[in-house]
Amino acid sequence: MIESKNVERLENSKVRLSVTVAKEAAQKEYDGLLKQYSKKAHIKGFRPGKAPAAVLEQKFGDSIRVEAAQKLIEESLKTIYEEIDEKPLQYAAPELDGELEFNPGQEFKFAVTYDIFPEVDVKEAGGITVEEPQVTIGKDAIEAELKQIQEQNAIVSEKSEGTVEKDNIITINYSELDENGEEIQGSSREDYSFTVGSGYNLYKIDDDVLGMKLDEEKTFTKKYGDDVDDPSLAGETKNIKVKVTKIKEKDLPELDDELAQDVDEKYSTLDDLKKDIKKRLATNKDNQLRKVKTDALVEQLVEKNPVELPDSMVQAELNANWQNFIRQFGGDEKMVESLLGAQNNTRETLFNEWRPGAEQRLKSQIILSKLIEDREIEASDEEVDTEIKKVADQNNMSEEEVRNYYQQNQMMEYIRQDIKERKLVDRLLEENTVKKGKKVKYLDFIQSNA
């Protein structure tokens, strides 16, 4: 059926596939469809199946030619994709390139363009230098953990009297007002809670609400600099109306043996808890240091080995990020878009912000996968079992529970790939240079790499 085919490489991992279908195949497809139309068509003056071909062609010729062309394209592409290496990605369907012209008894020519998986030849995996920060775990890090444990075990109670103080947990209703004092549509929110002094609120009103009473309402005018966390507020002046609907205060427990025993029965004394905290922080430090070194290594690999990403692959990654983002808000897409609109943001502006990170991740994955393939790195069943046991121990689960979870969610291959990537990174770090970096405190290190 296929007389010839030609694959032309284009930019950004796109190809143009040109196909010529033999005239005999084109005629056969057309005749077959004409026969089907003859059996089903109802034409005045003729019994079903008895209308002359010329009459059918006059009435249905254009439709038959379009349908014949579509069927030949589908059948041809299905056959060709099984024969060539340049297979289309699943993210976007091939697109016709140029006008279609189908004439029975003549060769049928068509062309499609589509994205393919990027080709990468990793030539440079050496000559890389990464820095390893020298991280120290001091008393301040342990004290911060103990403070968090106190917070988690605090008794929270509502204040019926008094005013808002630092560390109180308050619930507010708020909205933005325009220059006439009218509420801006879409800017209001009810029952929003935060801890005063934490800074975990959009408008950074921690200091403004200090001293407010229960059910009191105030309007604040806030001017924001260019260094504000939310870019949409940079350089803006906002009039914010706030009503305090709840005030709660926390009664922190004493740091003593009793608190340690409340945290976990395996601790007899506060010192036991402190030792365990230090051990956990050391593990976290090592994990974070490995991530820092890995990120620096992979970043340089990407710089040394260019990868042309097809747009459909990047778009699929951005769409996956969007779905994860929506899930953080309970899966309500309309609510998310409404919140974004209140901040003068849209899905498109988010995608533009996310794009550099998405492209970097995809390039990293492609290069690492190629190196794993080239170096024939494998993950044995024993290594998978060890990883499952490790995850089980970390999460106080049985190995069977962890294995069932991964199998039910079709994530066993993910474990194997993760093991392969770790083995590859270990080899690359051994082959390249890891030099000592600056000294840094644990808390500063964790915060800068959050």
C-alpha positions, -999 to +999 in steps of 0.1 A: +000+000+000+028+025+010+049+033-020+073+056-002+079+074+031+104+101+042+111+114+077+125+149+079+139+162+112+128+197+122+136+219+151+126+213+187+123+175+183+096+177+157+095+157+124+077+159+091+066+125+077+058+125+040+039+095+026+030+083-008+002+057-011+001+036-042-026+045-067-039+009-066-045+012-028-061+046-033-085+032-059-093+001-038-102+022-008-124+045-029-142+015-046-148-002-013-164+029+002-184+035-030-198-001-026-207+006+010-225+038+001-243+019-027-258-006-002-269+021+023-278+051+002-314+060-005-317+077-039-350+086-054-358+064-084-334+035-074-337+006-051-310+002-024-279-011-040-290-005-076-280+031-081-253+035-108-218+044-097-220+077-116-251+088-097-235+079-064-203+097-073-223+128-083-242+128-050-216+115-025-183+118-044-168+146-022-177+128+011-163+094-002-130+110-012-126+127+022-134+095+040-111+074+018-083+099+024-088+098+062-088+060+062-057+058+041-039+082+064-049+063+096-039+029+081-006+042+066+005+059+098-003+029+119+019+008+097+047+033+094+049+040+131+056+003+137+085+005+112+103+038+121+122+050+152+106+084+150+074+076+168+050+104+179+047+114+215+014+107+232+009+143+243-003+157+209-018+141+178+001+144+145-011+174+124-016+174+086+009+196+068-005+211+036-037+206+017-051+171+010-058+161-026-073+127-032-081+114-066-091+077-072-066+060-095-038+083-086-010+082-060-022+097-027+003+120-011+001+135+024+024+148+051+021+151+089+042+168+115+045+156+151+067+157+182+091+129+190+111+120+221+142+142+222+174+127+209+204+133+232+239+121+230+255+127+264+291+135+254+301+155+284+297+140+319+331+149+333+350+181+342+323+190+367+329+206+401+303+209+428+305+224+462+294+207+494+284+232+522+299+224+556+268+223+578+269+223+616+240+213+638+240+237+668+219+242+699+197+266+680+185+238+656+176+215+684+159+243+703+138+251+672+127+215+670+118+215+707+098+247+702+079+230+674+071+201+696+058+225+723+036+241+697+023+208+686+014+198+721+000+232+732-035+235+746-054+260+724-084+278+739-106+306+728-103+341+743-136+357+751-120+388+764-088+407+757-071+417+725-051+401+697-015+394+708+015+379+692+013+341+688-025+342+690-044+322+664-070+344+649-098+339+624-108+369+602-130+380+574-113+403+549-117+421+516-100+447+495-116+481+491-114+505+462-106+542+464-143+549+472-144+524+501-164+498+481-155+461+482-136+449+452-155+419+437-138+386+442-114+399+469-133+388+500-126+358+521-143+345+553-130+323+581-093+328+573-070+317+602-034+323+609-009+327+637-001+363+645+036+369+640+041+340+616+038+361+585+017+333+569-010+356+555-013+372+521-013+409+531+012+406+559-011+422+585+004+406+616+014+440+632-018+457+620-042+433+639-023+435+672-046+450+698-079+443+680-108+430+699-132+402+691-157+412+665-139+445+659-135+457+623-108+479+609-095+491+575-058+492+569-039+509+541-008+489+532+020+499+509+042+471+496+078+473+484+093+453+455+106+427+479+072+414+490+067+376+488+037+379+464+048+395+432+013+407+425+015+430+455+049+445+446+047+483+445+010+483+452-011+501+478-040+481+492-070+491+514-079+460+534-110+457+556-106+431+584-130+418+610-117+395+638-142+367+644-122+344+667-091+348+690-073+317+703-043+315+726-019+287+731-006+273+764+027+258+758+038+228+779+071+228+799+102+213+783+107+184+807+107+146+809+070+145+810+067+162+776+092+138+762+072+109+774+040+124+760+057+127+726+066+090+725+068+063+752+103+053+739+116+085+756+122+083+793+138+117+796+141+150+778+177+142+770+165+110+752+143+132+730+171+157+723+195+129+712+168+115+689+162+150+675+199+155+668+201+121+651+171+130+629+185+163+620+218+147+610+199+123+587+180+153+572+212+172+567+228+143+548+198+140+526+197+177+519+234+178+512+230+150+487+202+169+470+223+200+468+252+181+452+229+162+428+211+194+417+244+211+410+257+181+391+226+177+370+225+215+363+259+213+348+251+182+329+222+200+313+244+230+304+270+207+288+245+185+268+218+206+251+183+190+247+157+202+223+123+198+241+091+195+220+065+220+231+039+192+237+062+176+263+066+208+282+029+215+280+021+181+294+045+188+323+029+221+330-006+206+329+005+179+354+018+207+377-015+225+373-035+194+384-012+190+414-017+227+422-055+223+421-053+192+444-037+214+470-069+234+471-092+204+473-096+199+436-118+229+430-104+244+397-130+272+396-120+283+431-083+283+422-089+304+391-110+328+412-082+332+438-057+338+410-080+364+395-081+382+428-043+385+427-043+396+390-030+362+380-042+336+355-034+300+346-013+313+318+008+336+340+015+306+363+025+285+334+050+312+323+065+312+358+066+274+360+080+269+324+118+273+332+115+248+361+095+224+340+120+225+312+149+220+335+133+189+351+125+174+317+160+179+304+174+165+336+153+133+334+161+128+298+199+131+303+199+109+334+178+082+317+202+083+287+233+079+310+216+050+328+209+033+295+244+040+282+261+027+313+237-002+316+228+006+352+202-018+367+183-022+400+182-057+413+152-072+431+173-073+463+179-035+460+142-030+456+135-051+487+160-030+506+144+002+495+109-010+505+122-020+539+138+014+543+105+032+534+086+009+558+109+017+587+107+054+581+069+054+581+062+028+608+046+005+582+051-032+574+071-041+543+039-058+529+019-026+533+045-005+515+048-031+487+011-033+483+008+005+481+034+007+454+019-022+434-016-008+437-005+026+425+017+011+398+048+027+413+072-003+414+090+009+383+094+043+400+114+026+428+136+009+403+142+041+384+150+060+416+176+034+426+192+036+392+194+073+393+210+072+428+236+047+416+243+069+386+247+100+407+270+082+431+293+072+401+292+107+386+301+123+419+330+099+422+342+107+387+340+144+392+352+169+418+333+176+451+350+204+470+343+218+504+320+248+504+313+275+530+305+268+566+268+273+574+244+267+603+218+239+599+188+262+601+202+286+575+211+257+552+177+242+554+159+275+549+180+284+519+173+251+503+136+248+511 
